[in-house]
């Protein structure tokens, strides 16, 4: 008989729990659909509705949304973030875009119920001990985060409890430090009607194409760009101007028909 292999969990705690808060995560989630499925960190910073203005603070929240499997990141040629594409996240994006908070939260709950953060708490504590304490969650985190300061683990445990409480997956009594298991109810499936999904996919394709691809091929030169802003157009114009200069010089230096040897 093979020994039972214990499930492993990928657990990441916020690098700065004062910045990566449940409130800031939700505010930025609500902001993203107003910008688009493809965006840069600077788009968040520039928005009047952004809860954070410091680039490092925004980067930390976006990084955590990446860990929660809501975003994916590309670093070349420039750093940009994209909302992932699957049925649950498409629905979350749509409901946030429509400012339907209660519908968005139903989908958010489903997304987090399948994430390692909740599965870790459920498998390690909720199914074994019923209603664990925040200290017991901290102790479990210490087993997989060896060498980490106790204060950091404590703040991480508090963050997890608050995040899952806000999602409706547990009830967290912070003054008592108690985490209460909620009775499982029939799933409140809240996905987009099938007829809406094709329209959303068209929108996704349009927004992915906000990056205007441009290719310039000359006799000896080849340039490829993803146009994102006015600065990129200025670079393109400078290159075209340079190519035009080369072309004009080649015309001047080209022998005329009368100069050709007979």
ChimeraX commands (.cxc) that place a marker at each C-alpha (Angstrom):
marker #1 position 0.00,0.00,0.00 radius 0.5
marker #1 position 1.40,3.35,-1.06 radius 0.5
marker #1 position 1.89,5.96,1.67 radius 0.5
marker #1 position -0.63,8.78,1.54 radius 0.5
marker #1 position 0.84,11.87,-0.09 radius 0.5
marker #1 position -0.18,15.00,1.75 radius 0.5
marker #1 position -1.56,17.78,-0.42 radius 0.5
marker #1 position 0.71,20.79,-0.77 radius 0.5
marker #1 position -0.58,24.36,-0.73 radius 0.5
marker #1 position 0.88,27.50,-2.25 radius 0.5
marker #1 position 0.37,30.14,0.42 radius 0.5
marker #1 position 1.54,33.72,-0.07 radius 0.5
marker #1 position 1.07,36.34,2.60 radius 0.5
marker #1 position 0.87,40.08,1.81 radius 0.5
marker #1 position 4.28,41.74,1.71 radius 0.5
marker #1 position 2.70,44.71,3.49 radius 0.5
marker #1 position -0.63,43.99,5.25 radius 0.5
marker #1 position -1.14,47.73,5.76 radius 0.5
marker #1 position -1.31,48.14,1.98 radius 0.5
marker #1 position -2.67,44.80,0.79 radius 0.5
marker #1 position -5.98,44.98,2.62 radius 0.5
marker #1 position -9.38,43.53,1.75 radius 0.5
marker #1 position -10.65,47.07,1.16 radius 0.5
marker #1 position -7.82,48.02,-1.22 radius 0.5
marker #1 position -8.14,44.73,-3.12 radius 0.5
marker #1 position -11.85,45.38,-3.72 radius 0.5
marker #1 position -11.37,49.03,-4.70 radius 0.5
marker #1 position -8.76,48.11,-7.29 radius 0.5
marker #1 position -10.87,45.19,-8.53 radius 0.5
marker #1 position -13.76,47.62,-9.10 radius 0.5
marker #1 position -11.43,50.05,-10.84 radius 0.5
marker #1 position -9.90,47.64,-13.37 radius 0.5
marker #1 position -13.03,47.20,-15.58 radius 0.5
marker #1 position -13.18,50.99,-15.99 radius 0.5
marker #1 position -9.65,50.85,-17.44 radius 0.5
marker #1 position -9.80,47.63,-19.43 radius 0.5
marker #1 position -8.73,44.01,-19.34 radius 0.5
marker #1 position -5.20,44.98,-20.37 radius 0.5
marker #1 position -3.61,47.76,-18.36 radius 0.5
marker #1 position -0.44,49.09,-16.79 radius 0.5
marker #1 position 0.29,49.90,-13.18 radius 0.5
marker #1 position 0.37,53.59,-14.12 radius 0.5
marker #1 position -3.27,53.41,-15.28 radius 0.5
marker #1 position -4.29,52.53,-11.72 radius 0.5
marker #1 position -2.13,55.26,-10.19 radius 0.5
marker #1 position -3.55,57.94,-12.51 radius 0.5
marker #1 position -7.17,57.09,-11.76 radius 0.5
marker #1 position -8.97,59.47,-9.41 radius 0.5
marker #1 position -10.71,56.49,-7.80 radius 0.5
marker #1 position -7.52,54.61,-6.99 radius 0.5
marker #1 position -7.14,54.01,-3.23 radius 0.5
marker #1 position -3.35,53.99,-3.64 radius 0.5
marker #1 position -1.02,56.39,-5.41 radius 0.5
marker #1 position 2.46,55.12,-4.57 radius 0.5
marker #1 position 3.79,52.83,-7.35 radius 0.5
marker #1 position 5.14,50.27,-4.88 radius 0.5
marker #1 position 1.80,50.09,-3.02 radius 0.5
marker #1 position -0.15,49.56,-6.25 radius 0.5
marker #1 position 2.40,46.95,-7.37 radius 0.5
marker #1 position 1.90,45.01,-4.12 radius 0.5
marker #1 position -1.88,44.82,-4.53 radius 0.5
marker #1 position -1.58,43.82,-8.21 radius 0.5
marker #1 position 0.97,41.18,-7.24 radius 0.5
marker #1 position -1.47,39.73,-4.72 radius 0.5
marker #1 position -4.28,39.69,-7.28 radius 0.5
marker #1 position -1.86,37.73,-9.44 radius 0.5
marker #1 position -1.43,35.22,-6.61 radius 0.5
marker #1 position -5.22,35.02,-6.26 radius 0.5
marker #1 position -5.23,34.02,-9.97 radius 0.5
marker #1 position -7.24,37.04,-11.11 radius 0.5
marker #1 position -4.43,38.70,-13.06 radius 0.5
marker #1 position -1.52,37.61,-15.18 radius 0.5
marker #1 position 1.55,39.72,-15.88 radius 0.5
marker #1 position 3.73,40.33,-18.91 radius 0.5
marker #1 position 7.06,42.10,-18.55 radius 0.5
marker #1 position 8.20,42.52,-22.16 radius 0.5
marker #1 position 8.37,44.83,-24.02 radius 0.5
marker #1 position 6.72,46.77,-21.17 radius 0.5
marker #1 position 5.16,45.57,-17.95 radius 0.5
marker #1 position 1.41,45.11,-18.28 radius 0.5
marker #1 position -1.31,43.19,-16.51 radius 0.5
marker #1 position -4.23,41.24,-17.96 radius 0.5
marker #1 position -7.42,39.91,-16.44 radius 0.5
marker #1 position -7.31,36.13,-16.82 radius 0.5
marker #1 position -9.87,34.46,-19.08 radius 0.5
marker #1 position -12.13,31.76,-17.69 radius 0.5
marker #1 position -15.87,31.56,-17.01 radius 0.5
marker #1 position -15.68,32.65,-13.37 radius 0.5
marker #1 position -13.33,35.57,-13.96 radius 0.5
marker #1 position -15.22,36.68,-17.09 radius 0.5
marker #1 position -18.36,36.79,-14.94 radius 0.5
marker #1 position -16.60,38.66,-12.13 radius 0.5
marker #1 position -15.27,41.22,-14.61 radius 0.5
marker #1 position -18.70,41.69,-16.21 radius 0.5
marker #1 position -20.52,42.18,-12.88 radius 0.5
marker #1 position -17.85,44.60,-11.65 radius 0.5
marker #1 position -18.13,46.49,-14.93 radius 0.5
marker #1 position -21.89,46.75,-14.43 radius 0.5
marker #1 position -21.32,47.77,-10.78 radius 0.5
marker #1 position -23.42,44.82,-9.60 radius 0.5
marker #1 position -21.63,44.35,-6.30 radius 0.5
marker #1 position -23.81,41.54,-4.89 radius 0.5
marker #1 position -23.52,39.43,-8.07 radius 0.5
marker #1 position -19.76,40.06,-8.23 radius 0.5
marker #1 position -19.40,38.91,-4.63 radius 0.5
marker #1 position -21.17,35.61,-5.34 radius 0.5
marker #1 position -18.63,34.87,-8.08 radius 0.5
marker #1 position -15.76,36.14,-5.87 radius 0.5
marker #1 position -16.82,33.69,-3.17 radius 0.5
marker #1 position -16.73,30.82,-5.66 radius 0.5
marker #1 position -13.29,31.83,-6.93 radius 0.5
marker #1 position -11.82,31.97,-3.41 radius 0.5
marker #1 position -13.52,28.72,-2.38 radius 0.5
marker #1 position -11.29,26.94,-4.90 radius 0.5
marker #1 position -8.12,28.82,-3.97 radius 0.5
marker #1 position -5.33,27.40,-1.80 radius 0.5
marker #1 position -5.92,30.06,0.87 radius 0.5
marker #1 position -9.33,28.64,1.71 radius 0.5
marker #1 position -8.47,25.01,0.97 radius 0.5
marker #1 position -5.52,25.25,3.37 radius 0.5
marker #1 position -7.69,26.65,6.17 radius 0.5
marker #1 position -10.47,24.16,5.48 radius 0.5
marker #1 position -8.29,21.05,5.27 radius 0.5
marker #1 position -5.89,21.90,8.09 radius 0.5
marker #1 position -8.30,23.36,10.63 radius 0.5
marker #1 position -11.99,23.65,9.77 radius 0.5
marker #1 position -12.53,19.96,9.00 radius 0.5
marker #1 position -10.40,18.81,11.94 radius 0.5
marker #1 position -11.10,21.28,14.71 radius 0.5
marker #1 position -14.39,22.88,13.81 radius 0.5
marker #1 position -13.87,26.45,14.97 radius 0.5
marker #1 position -10.15,27.21,15.25 radius 0.5
marker #1 position -8.52,30.31,16.69 radius 0.5
marker #1 position -6.40,32.80,14.81 radius 0.5
marker #1 position -3.41,31.52,16.83 radius 0.5
marker #1 position -3.99,28.00,15.50 radius 0.5
marker #1 position -4.05,29.36,11.94 radius 0.5
marker #1 position -0.80,31.18,12.65 radius 0.5
marker #1 position 0.73,27.92,13.94 radius 0.5
marker #1 position -0.28,26.10,10.75 radius 0.5
marker #1 position 1.25,28.86,8.63 radius 0.5
marker #1 position 4.49,28.54,10.58 radius 0.5
marker #1 position 4.80,24.91,9.48 radius 0.5
marker #1 position 5.03,25.92,5.82 radius 0.5
marker #1 position 6.66,29.32,6.32 radius 0.5
marker #1 position 9.65,28.32,8.42 radius 0.5
marker #1 position 12.08,31.03,9.41 radius 0.5
marker #1 position 9.49,33.79,9.14 radius 0.5
marker #1 position 8.97,36.24,12.01 radius 0.5
marker #1 position 6.04,35.50,14.30 radius 0.5
marker #1 position 4.61,39.02,13.89 radius 0.5
marker #1 position 4.53,38.60,10.11 radius 0.5
marker #1 position 2.72,35.27,10.46 radius 0.5
marker #1 position 0.23,36.78,12.88 radius 0.5
marker #1 position -0.59,39.62,10.49 radius 0.5
marker #1 position -0.80,37.13,7.61 radius 0.5
marker #1 position -3.24,34.94,9.54 radius 0.5
marker #1 position -5.39,37.98,10.32 radius 0.5
marker #1 position -5.40,38.97,6.64 radius 0.5
marker #1 position -6.48,35.48,5.51 radius 0.5
marker #1 position -9.27,35.39,8.09 radius 0.5
marker #1 position -10.54,38.84,7.09 radius 0.5
marker #1 position -10.36,38.07,3.36 radius 0.5
marker #1 position -12.29,34.80,3.68 radius 0.5
marker #1 position -14.76,36.35,6.11 radius 0.5
marker #1 position -15.42,39.18,3.65 radius 0.5
marker #1 position -15.98,36.58,0.90 radius 0.5
marker #1 position -18.58,34.79,3.04 radius 0.5
marker #1 position -16.57,31.56,3.37 radius 0.5
marker #1 position -16.08,31.78,7.17 radius 0.5
marker #1 position -17.14,34.02,10.04 radius 0.5
marker #1 position -14.27,35.70,11.82 radius 0.5
marker #1 position -14.78,37.19,15.30 radius 0.5
marker #1 position -11.68,39.36,15.56 radius 0.5
marker #1 position -12.10,40.46,19.23 radius 0.5
marker #1 position -12.31,36.81,20.29 radius 0.5
marker #1 position -9.80,35.63,17.69 radius 0.5
marker #1 position -12.21,32.87,16.64 radius 0.5
marker #1 position -12.78,31.49,13.13 radius 0.5
marker #1 position -16.20,29.91,12.71 radius 0.5
marker #1 position -17.03,27.32,10.09 radius 0.5
marker #1 position -20.15,28.18,8.11 radius 0.5
marker #1 position -22.75,25.59,7.25 radius 0.5
marker #1 position -22.50,24.63,3.60 radius 0.5
marker #1 position -25.44,25.84,1.54 radius 0.5
marker #1 position -26.45,24.94,-2.00 radius 0.5
marker #1 position -24.14,26.71,-4.42 radius 0.5
marker #1 position -25.31,30.15,-5.54 radius 0.5
marker #1 position -24.11,29.80,-9.10 radius 0.5
marker #1 position -23.91,33.25,-10.65 radius 0.5
marker #1 position -22.33,33.01,-14.06 radius 0.5
marker #1 position -23.10,34.98,-17.16 radius 0.5
marker #1 position -25.99,33.82,-19.35 radius 0.5
marker #1 position -24.61,32.00,-22.38 radius 0.5
marker #1 position -25.89,34.66,-24.77 radius 0.5
marker #1 position -23.81,37.34,-22.98 radius 0.5
marker #1 position -20.53,35.41,-23.10 radius 0.5
marker #1 position -19.91,35.82,-26.89 radius 0.5
marker #1 position -20.45,39.58,-26.55 radius 0.5
marker #1 position -18.01,39.68,-23.64 radius 0.5
marker #1 position -15.44,37.70,-25.62 radius 0.5
marker #1 position -15.72,40.26,-28.43 radius 0.5
marker #1 position -15.09,43.00,-25.88 radius 0.5
marker #1 position -12.10,41.08,-24.50 radius 0.5
marker #1 position -10.63,40.79,-27.99 radius 0.5
marker #1 position -11.17,44.50,-28.62 radius 0.5
marker #1 position -9.55,45.49,-25.36 radius 0.5
marker #1 position -6.61,43.16,-25.89 radius 0.5
marker #1 position -6.10,45.01,-29.17 radius 0.5
marker #1 position -5.73,48.35,-27.39 radius 0.5
marker #1 position -2.05,47.68,-27.96 radius 0.5
marker #1 position -1.86,48.68,-31.62 radius 0.5
marker #1 position 0.71,46.43,-33.31 radius 0.5
marker #1 position 2.78,48.14,-36.00 radius 0.5
marker #1 position 5.49,46.76,-38.26 radius 0.5
marker #1 position 7.78,48.83,-40.50 radius 0.5
marker #1 position 9.95,46.99,-43.01 radius 0.5
marker #1 position 12.48,48.91,-45.05 radius 0.5
marker #1 position 15.23,47.70,-47.37 radius 0.5
marker #1 position 17.73,47.10,-44.59 radius 0.5
marker #1 position 15.68,47.78,-41.45 radius 0.5
marker #1 position 12.77,46.13,-39.69 radius 0.5
marker #1 position 10.88,47.57,-36.71 radius 0.5
marker #1 position 8.02,46.12,-34.64 radius 0.5
marker #1 position 6.05,48.00,-31.99 radius 0.5
marker #1 position 3.08,47.68,-29.68 radius 0.5
marker #1 position 1.69,51.21,-29.70 radius 0.5
marker #1 position 0.31,52.13,-26.28 radius 0.5
marker #1 position 0.54,55.90,-25.99 radius 0.5
marker #1 position 1.58,59.18,-27.63 radius 0.5
marker #1 position 5.25,58.64,-26.75 radius 0.5
marker #1 position 5.27,55.43,-28.82 radius 0.5
marker #1 position 3.86,57.34,-31.80 radius 0.5
marker #1 position 6.59,59.97,-31.42 radius 0.5
marker #1 position 9.21,57.22,-31.62 radius 0.5
marker #1 position 7.55,55.80,-34.74 radius 0.5
marker #1 position 7.45,59.27,-36.35 radius 0.5
marker #1 position 11.15,59.76,-35.59 radius 0.5
marker #1 position 11.98,56.41,-37.22 radius 0.5
marker #1 position 9.88,57.20,-40.29 radius 0.5
marker #1 position 11.59,60.58,-40.54 radius 0.5
marker #1 position 14.98,58.88,-40.39 radius 0.5
marker #1 position 13.97,56.39,-43.08 radius 0.5
marker #1 position 12.71,59.22,-45.27 radius 0.5
marker #1 position 16.07,60.97,-44.90 radius 0.5
marker #1 position 17.84,57.79,-46.02 radius 0.5
marker #1 position 15.48,57.53,-48.97 radius 0.5
marker #1 position 16.10,61.15,-50.01 radius 0.5
marker #1 position 19.86,60.64,-49.72 radius 0.5
marker #1 position 19.65,57.52,-51.87 radius 0.5
marker #1 position 17.80,59.53,-54.53 radius 0.5
marker #1 position 20.48,62.22,-54.55 radius 0.5
marker #1 position 23.30,59.70,-54.78 radius 0.5
marker #1 position 21.59,57.51,-57.38 radius 0.5
marker #1 position 23.16,57.95,-60.83 radius 0.5
marker #1 position 20.84,59.57,-63.37 radius 0.5
marker #1 position 20.07,57.89,-66.67 radius 0.5
marker #1 position 22.27,60.41,-68.54 radius 0.5
marker #1 position 25.18,59.52,-66.26 radius 0.5
marker #1 position 25.00,55.82,-67.06 radius 0.5
marker #1 position 27.83,54.55,-69.25 radius 0.5
marker #1 position 26.74,53.93,-72.84 radius 0.5
marker link #1:1,2 radius 0.2
marker link #1:2,3 radius 0.2
marker link #1:3,4 radius 0.2
marker link #1:4,5 radius 0.2
marker link #1:5,6 radius 0.2
marker link #1:6,7 radius 0.2
marker link #1:7,8 radius 0.2
marker link #1:8,9 radius 0.2
marker link #1:9,10 radius 0.2
marker link #1:10,11 radius 0.2
marker link #1:11,12 radius 0.2
marker link #1:12,13 radius 0.2
marker link #1:13,14 radius 0.2
marker link #1:14,15 radius 0.2
marker link #1:15,16 radius 0.2
marker link #1:16,17 radius 0.2
marker link #1:17,18 radius 0.2
marker link #1:18,19 radius 0.2
marker link #1:19,20 radius 0.2
marker link #1:20,21 radius 0.2
marker link #1:21,22 radius 0.2
marker link #1:22,23 radius 0.2
marker link #1:23,24 radius 0.2
marker link #1:24,25 radius 0.2
marker link #1:25,26 radius 0.2
marker link #1:26,27 radius 0.2
marker link #1:27,28 radius 0.2
marker link #1:28,29 radius 0.2
marker link #1:29,30 radius 0.2
marker link #1:30,31 radius 0.2
marker link #1:31,32 radius 0.2
marker link #1:32,33 radius 0.2
marker link #1:33,34 radius 0.2
marker link #1:34,35 radius 0.2
marker link #1:35,36 radius 0.2
marker link #1:36,37 radius 0.2
marker link #1:37,38 radius 0.2
marker link #1:38,39 radius 0.2
marker link #1:39,40 radius 0.2
marker link #1:40,41 radius 0.2
marker link #1:41,42 radius 0.2
marker link #1:42,43 radius 0.2
marker link #1:43,44 radius 0.2
marker link #1:44,45 radius 0.2
marker link #1:45,46 radius 0.2
marker link #1:46,47 radius 0.2
marker link #1:47,48 radius 0.2
marker link #1:48,49 radius 0.2
marker link #1:49,50 radius 0.2
marker link #1:50,51 radius 0.2
marker link #1:51,52 radius 0.2
marker link #1:52,53 radius 0.2
marker link #1:53,54 radius 0.2
marker link #1:54,55 radius 0.2
marker link #1:55,56 radius 0.2
marker link #1:56,57 radius 0.2
marker link #1:57,58 radius 0.2
marker link #1:58,59 radius 0.2
marker link #1:59,60 radius 0.2
marker link #1:60,61 radius 0.2
marker link #1:61,62 radius 0.2
marker link #1:62,63 radius 0.2
marker link #1:63,64 radius 0.2
marker link #1:64,65 radius 0.2
marker link #1:65,66 radius 0.2
marker link #1:66,67 radius 0.2
marker link #1:67,68 radius 0.2
marker link #1:68,69 radius 0.2
marker link #1:69,70 radius 0.2
marker link #1:70,71 radius 0.2
marker link #1:71,72 radius 0.2
marker link #1:72,73 radius 0.2
marker link #1:73,74 radius 0.2
marker link #1:74,75 radius 0.2
marker link #1:75,76 radius 0.2
marker link #1:76,77 radius 0.2
marker link #1:77,78 radius 0.2
marker link #1:78,79 radius 0.2
marker link #1:79,80 radius 0.2
marker link #1:80,81 radius 0.2
marker link #1:81,82 radius 0.2
marker link #1:82,83 radius 0.2
marker link #1:83,84 radius 0.2
marker link #1:84,85 radius 0.2
marker link #1:85,86 radius 0.2
marker link #1:86,87 radius 0.2
marker link #1:87,88 radius 0.2
marker link #1:88,89 radius 0.2
marker link #1:89,90 radius 0.2
marker link #1:90,91 radius 0.2
marker link #1:91,92 radius 0.2
marker link #1:92,93 radius 0.2
marker link #1:93,94 radius 0.2
marker link #1:94,95 radius 0.2
marker link #1:95,96 radius 0.2
marker link #1:96,97 radius 0.2
marker link #1:97,98 radius 0.2
marker link #1:98,99 radius 0.2
marker link #1:99,100 radius 0.2
marker link #1:100,101 radius 0.2
marker link #1:101,102 radius 0.2
marker link #1:102,103 radius 0.2
marker link #1:103,104 radius 0.2
marker link #1:104,105 radius 0.2
marker link #1:105,106 radius 0.2
marker link #1:106,107 radius 0.2
marker link #1:107,108 radius 0.2
marker link #1:108,109 radius 0.2
marker link #1:109,110 radius 0.2
marker link #1:110,111 radius 0.2
marker link #1:111,112 radius 0.2
marker link #1:112,113 radius 0.2
marker link #1:113,114 radius 0.2
marker link #1:114,115 radius 0.2
marker link #1:115,116 radius 0.2
marker link #1:116,117 radius 0.2
marker link #1:117,118 radius 0.2
marker link #1:118,119 radius 0.2
marker link #1:119,120 radius 0.2
marker link #1:120,121 radius 0.2
marker link #1:121,122 radius 0.2
marker link #1:122,123 radius 0.2
marker link #1:123,124 radius 0.2
marker link #1:124,125 radius 0.2
marker link #1:125,126 radius 0.2
marker link #1:126,127 radius 0.2
marker link #1:127,128 radius 0.2
marker link #1:128,129 radius 0.2
marker link #1:129,130 radius 0.2
marker link #1:130,131 radius 0.2
marker link #1:131,132 radius 0.2
marker link #1:132,133 radius 0.2
marker link #1:133,134 radius 0.2
marker link #1:134,135 radius 0.2
marker link #1:135,136 radius 0.2
marker link #1:136,137 radius 0.2
marker link #1:137,138 radius 0.2
marker link #1:138,139 radius 0.2
marker link #1:139,140 radius 0.2
marker link #1:140,141 radius 0.2
marker link #1:141,142 radius 0.2
marker link #1:142,143 radius 0.2
marker link #1:143,144 radius 0.2
marker link #1:144,145 radius 0.2
marker link #1:145,146 radius 0.2
marker link #1:146,147 radius 0.2
marker link #1:147,148 radius 0.2
marker link #1:148,149 radius 0.2
marker link #1:149,150 radius 0.2
marker link #1:150,151 radius 0.2
marker link #1:151,152 radius 0.2
marker link #1:152,153 radius 0.2
marker link #1:153,154 radius 0.2
marker link #1:154,155 radius 0.2
marker link #1:155,156 radius 0.2
marker link #1:156,157 radius 0.2
marker link #1:157,158 radius 0.2
marker link #1:158,159 radius 0.2
marker link #1:159,160 radius 0.2
marker link #1:160,161 radius 0.2
marker link #1:161,162 radius 0.2
marker link #1:162,163 radius 0.2
marker link #1:163,164 radius 0.2
marker link #1:164,165 radius 0.2
marker link #1:165,166 radius 0.2
marker link #1:166,167 radius 0.2
marker link #1:167,168 radius 0.2
marker link #1:168,169 radius 0.2
marker link #1:169,170 radius 0.2
marker link #1:170,171 radius 0.2
marker link #1:171,172 radius 0.2
marker link #1:172,173 radius 0.2
marker link #1:173,174 radius 0.2
marker link #1:174,175 radius 0.2
marker link #1:175,176 radius 0.2
marker link #1:176,177 radius 0.2
marker link #1:177,178 radius 0.2
marker link #1:178,179 radius 0.2
marker link #1:179,180 radius 0.2
marker link #1:180,181 radius 0.2
marker link #1:181,182 radius 0.2
marker link #1:182,183 radius 0.2
marker link #1:183,184 radius 0.2
marker link #1:184,185 radius 0.2
marker link #1:185,186 radius 0.2
marker link #1:186,187 radius 0.2
marker link #1:187,188 radius 0.2
marker link #1:188,189 radius 0.2
marker link #1:189,190 radius 0.2
marker link #1:190,191 radius 0.2
marker link #1:191,192 radius 0.2
marker link #1:192,193 radius 0.2
marker link #1:193,194 radius 0.2
marker link #1:194,195 radius 0.2
marker link #1:195,196 radius 0.2
marker link #1:196,197 radius 0.2
marker link #1:197,198 radius 0.2
marker link #1:198,199 radius 0.2
marker link #1:199,200 radius 0.2
marker link #1:200,201 radius 0.2
marker link #1:201,202 radius 0.2
marker link #1:202,203 radius 0.2
marker link #1:203,204 radius 0.2
marker link #1:204,205 radius 0.2
marker link #1:205,206 radius 0.2
marker link #1:206,207 radius 0.2
marker link #1:207,208 radius 0.2
marker link #1:208,209 radius 0.2
marker link #1:209,210 radius 0.2
marker link #1:210,211 radius 0.2
marker link #1:211,212 radius 0.2
marker link #1:212,213 radius 0.2
marker link #1:213,214 radius 0.2
marker link #1:214,215 radius 0.2
marker link #1:215,216 radius 0.2
marker link #1:216,217 radius 0.2
marker link #1:217,218 radius 0.2
marker link #1:218,219 radius 0.2
marker link #1:219,220 radius 0.2
marker link #1:220,221 radius 0.2
marker link #1:221,222 radius 0.2
marker link #1:222,223 radius 0.2
marker link #1:223,224 radius 0.2
marker link #1:224,225 radius 0.2
marker link #1:225,226 radius 0.2
marker link #1:226,227 radius 0.2
marker link #1:227,228 radius 0.2
marker link #1:228,229 radius 0.2
marker link #1:229,230 radius 0.2
marker link #1:230,231 radius 0.2
marker link #1:231,232 radius 0.2
marker link #1:232,233 radius 0.2
marker link #1:233,234 radius 0.2
marker link #1:234,235 radius 0.2
marker link #1:235,236 radius 0.2
marker link #1:236,237 radius 0.2
marker link #1:237,238 radius 0.2
marker link #1:238,239 radius 0.2
marker link #1:239,240 radius 0.2
marker link #1:240,241 radius 0.2
marker link #1:241,242 radius 0.2
marker link #1:242,243 radius 0.2
marker link #1:243,244 radius 0.2
marker link #1:244,245 radius 0.2
marker link #1:245,246 radius 0.2
marker link #1:246,247 radius 0.2
marker link #1:247,248 radius 0.2
marker link #1:248,249 radius 0.2
marker link #1:249,250 radius 0.2
marker link #1:250,251 radius 0.2
marker link #1:251,252 radius 0.2
marker link #1:252,253 radius 0.2
marker link #1:253,254 radius 0.2
marker link #1:254,255 radius 0.2
marker link #1:255,256 radius 0.2
marker link #1:256,257 radius 0.2
marker link #1:257,258 radius 0.2
marker link #1:258,259 radius 0.2
marker link #1:259,260 radius 0.2
marker link #1:260,261 radius 0.2
marker link #1:261,262 radius 0.2
view
